[in-house]
Amino acid sequence: MARNTILNPNARKAMDQFKMEVANSVGVDYNQAYKGDLPSRDNGYVGGNMTRKVWEQYQNSIAAR
């Protein structure tokens, strides 16, 4: 299985929305359809911040138990 495969097909729209929100919050223009012109640094910045936010939410959820 590829590492970037969405396990639940119903989550695709939510993940795309999450990606757009994170990109906007860090100042990356992710609203264009073709993203091949974006530098890998920008894409990595968005992905890294997505991971950071998910990890932070998980830590908060287990801390609240």
N, C-alpha and C positions, 0 to 999 in steps of 0.2 A: 504494500500500500504506500502510495506517495505521502510524504510528510505533510503536504498542504491540503490533503483531502478532507472535505467537510464530512464528518461522520453521519450527521443528520441532515438530509437534503433540505428540510424545512428551515434550517438555520442559515442557509446561504444569504437570504435577504437581510437578516439581522447582522450577520458578519460584515456584509458589504456596507451597511449603514454605520456600523461601529468603525470600520476602516475610514469612511469619509469623515466622521466626527473627529477621530484622532488626527487625521491629516489636516483638517481645518484648524484644530487646536494647536498644532505645531507649525502652522504656516506653509504647508505643502499644498500646491494646487493639484488636487486629485480629482477635480470635477471633469476633466477631459476624458473622452472615451478611450483614446489610444494613449497608453502610458509608457510606450517604448522610448519616448523622448526624455522621460524623467531619469535623472542620474540614480545609479544604484544606491548612492548615499542617502538620497531622499526616501527611496523605497524602504531602505533598511531602517531609517529613522522612524518611519510610520510603523513598521512591523515591530521594532523594539519597544516603541511606546505602547502599542497594543498589548504586547506581552506583559509589560510592566503594569498596565492597568488591570489586566485579568489577574495577575499574581497578587496585586494589592487587594482586589476584591475578594479573592480566595482567602488571603490572610485575615482580612477583616471578618469574614464569615466564620472562620474557625476560632477566632479570638472571642467572638460573641457567644460561643457555646458555653 
